[in-house]
Amino acid sequence: MAEDPCARYVGGNMVHLSAYQPQYDQKGQYCTEIPIAGDTYFVVDLIDQPLRGMPVSLKIFRGDDNEGETVAQVKADYHPDGVISGIGKLDKGLYSVVVTAEGIPPLQYAYQLRVDMIDYGKVSRAWAGPLIAVLFLSWLMYRLIQSGRWRQWLGSRNQ
């Protein structure tokens, strides 16, 4: 759980966000990258016991600040089972999920969602290794062709 990108820590307490779109993928579980726009089911697990003893709310809104259009909201309530769930219809774009535990002091956990968007950072990182390998092999072939040994070898094969 410590290295899970869907887990957030504040004040020593941890929550975990999962998003599901069973109408598209029965087994798919997402966190911050939602592949397709549409109805999305959100489940927040209150991992630590102290969070289950205080009112906790969930708010999902369009944009990356607290002033965006609210898409889904679960009012502050006690969740002794440690599970908060809600559904929202997400269009393509950026969204924020804020989980607020109304303790003293209040704890706020935030997630940024990307819905139906290409993460060009991930794409470029995925292609960087193969691209470097191709460039290196091209440079190696160029150096080999320019050397006299390659020409000699080709000349001996033609005779």
FENZI-V737076 format. One record per residue. N is the residue number from 1. RES is the residue in one small letter. SS is DSSP state (hx for helix, st for strand, lp for the rest). PHI is phi in whole degrees, -180 to 180 (999 if undefined). PSI is psi in radians with two decimals (* if undefined). Layout:
BEGIN
N,RES,SS,PHI,PSI ; N,RES,SS,PHI,PSI
END
This chain:
BEGIN
1,m,lp,999,-0.52 ; 2,a,lp,-63,-0.53 ; 3,e,lp,-104,0.13 ; 4,d,lp,-74,2.15 ; 5,p,lp,-69,-0.20 ; 6,c,lp,-91,-0.08 ; 7,a,st,-97,2.48 ; 8,r,st,-130,2.43 ; 9,y,st,-114,2.37 ; 10,v,st,-147,2.24 ; 11,g,lp,59,0.53 ; 12,g,lp,81,0.00 ; 13,n,st,-109,2.63 ; 14,m,st,-127,2.48 ; 15,v,st,-125,2.78 ; 16,h,st,-134,2.25 ; 17,l,st,-105,2.36 ; 18,s,st,-132,2.46 ; 19,a,st,-124,2.48 ; 20,y,st,-132,2.57 ; 21,q,lp,-134,1.30 ; 22,p,lp,-63,-0.36 ; 23,q,lp,-70,-0.32 ; 24,y,lp,-110,-0.65 ; 25,d,lp,-149,1.92 ; 26,q,lp,-62,-0.58 ; 27,k,lp,-106,-0.07 ; 28,g,lp,-71,2.31 ; 29,q,lp,-127,2.26 ; 30,y,st,-124,2.91 ; 31,c,lp,-127,-1.44 ; 32,t,lp,-106,-0.21 ; 33,e,st,-114,1.80 ; 34,i,st,-97,2.07 ; 35,p,lp,-72,-0.52 ; 36,i,lp,-134,2.45 ; 37,a,lp,-71,2.60 ; 38,g,st,143,-2.94 ; 39,d,st,-63,2.26 ; 40,t,st,-130,2.28 ; 41,y,st,-96,2.23 ; 42,f,st,-110,2.39 ; 43,v,st,-131,2.15 ; 44,v,st,-111,2.15 ; 45,d,st,-98,2.15 ; 46,l,st,-86,1.69 ; 47,i,lp,-68,-0.80 ; 48,d,lp,-89,2.43 ; 49,q,hx,-57,-0.70 ; 50,p,hx,-58,-0.53 ; 51,l,hx,-68,-0.46 ; 52,r,hx,-75,-0.23 ; 53,g,lp,-102,0.24 ; 54,m,lp,-137,2.72 ; 55,p,lp,-65,2.32 ; 56,v,st,-130,2.38 ; 57,s,st,-121,2.82 ; 58,l,st,-131,2.30 ; 59,k,st,-136,2.27 ; 60,i,st,-120,2.19 ; 61,f,st,-141,2.73 ; 62,r,st,-76,2.38 ; 63,g,lp,102,-3.01 ; 64,d,lp,-122,0.38 ; 65,d,lp,-134,2.99 ; 66,n,lp,-76,0.01 ; 67,e,lp,-101,0.11 ; 68,g,lp,-75,3.00 ; 69,e,lp,-70,2.17 ; 70,t,st,-73,2.23 ; 71,v,st,-99,-0.69 ; 72,a,st,-153,2.62 ; 73,q,st,-152,2.40 ; 74,v,st,-117,2.05 ; 75,k,st,-62,2.71 ; 76,a,st,-61,2.24 ; 77,d,st,-159,2.90 ; 78,y,lp,-82,2.44 ; 79,h,lp,-129,1.37 ; 80,p,lp,-63,-0.42 ; 81,d,lp,-82,-0.17 ; 82,g,lp,81,0.29 ; 83,v,st,-126,2.24 ; 84,i,st,-118,2.29 ; 85,s,st,-135,2.66 ; 86,g,st,-161,2.94 ; 87,i,st,-132,2.51 ; 88,g,st,-146,2.59 ; 89,k,st,-93,2.02 ; 90,l,st,-107,2.23 ; 91,d,lp,-92,3.03 ; 92,k,lp,-61,2.36 ; 93,g,st,143,-2.92 ; 94,l,st,-99,2.44 ; 95,y,st,-136,2.81 ; 96,s,st,-125,2.49 ; 97,v,st,-120,2.20 ; 98,v,st,-123,2.16 ; 99,v,st,-108,2.13 ; 100,t,st,-118,2.11 ; 101,a,st,-98,2.08 ; 102,e,lp,-89,1.03 ; 103,g,lp,-96,-2.91 ; 104,i,lp,-120,1.90 ; 105,p,lp,-77,2.83 ; 106,p,lp,-64,2.52 ; 107,l,st,-112,2.39 ; 108,q,st,-130,2.21 ; 109,y,st,-112,2.30 ; 110,a,st,-127,2.47 ; 111,y,st,-129,2.51 ; 112,q,st,-107,2.22 ; 113,l,st,-108,2.47 ; 114,r,st,-117,2.06 ; 115,v,st,-109,2.17 ; 116,d,lp,53,0.75 ; 117,m,lp,-128,2.61 ; 118,i,lp,-86,2.28 ; 119,d,lp,-92,1.68 ; 120,y,hx,-65,-0.45 ; 121,g,hx,-63,-0.80 ; 122,k,hx,-66,-0.72 ; 123,v,hx,-62,-0.79 ; 124,s,hx,-67,-0.65 ; 125,r,hx,-67,-0.62 ; 126,a,hx,-69,-0.58 ; 127,w,hx,-92,-0.20 ; 128,a,hx,-62,-0.81 ; 129,g,hx,-62,-0.95 ; 130,p,hx,-61,-0.64 ; 131,l,hx,-65,-0.74 ; 132,i,hx,-64,-0.70 ; 133,a,hx,-63,-0.77 ; 134,v,hx,-64,-0.75 ; 135,l,hx,-63,-0.73 ; 136,f,hx,-64,-0.79 ; 137,l,hx,-64,-0.65 ; 138,s,hx,-64,-0.77 ; 139,w,hx,-63,-0.72 ; 140,l,hx,-63,-0.77 ; 141,m,hx,-63,-0.73 ; 142,y,hx,-60,-0.82 ; 143,r,hx,-64,-0.65 ; 144,l,hx,-68,-0.74 ; 145,i,hx,-66,-0.65 ; 146,q,hx,-73,-0.34 ; 147,s,lp,-76,2.71 ; 148,g,hx,-72,-0.47 ; 149,r,hx,-62,-0.75 ; 150,w,hx,-62,-0.77 ; 151,r,hx,-66,-0.70 ; 152,q,hx,-63,-0.77 ; 153,w,hx,-64,-0.76 ; 154,l,hx,-64,-0.67 ; 155,g,hx,-65,-0.69 ; 156,s,hx,-71,-0.46 ; 157,r,hx,-77,-0.49 ; 158,n,hx,-81,-0.25 ; 159,q,lp,-86,*
END
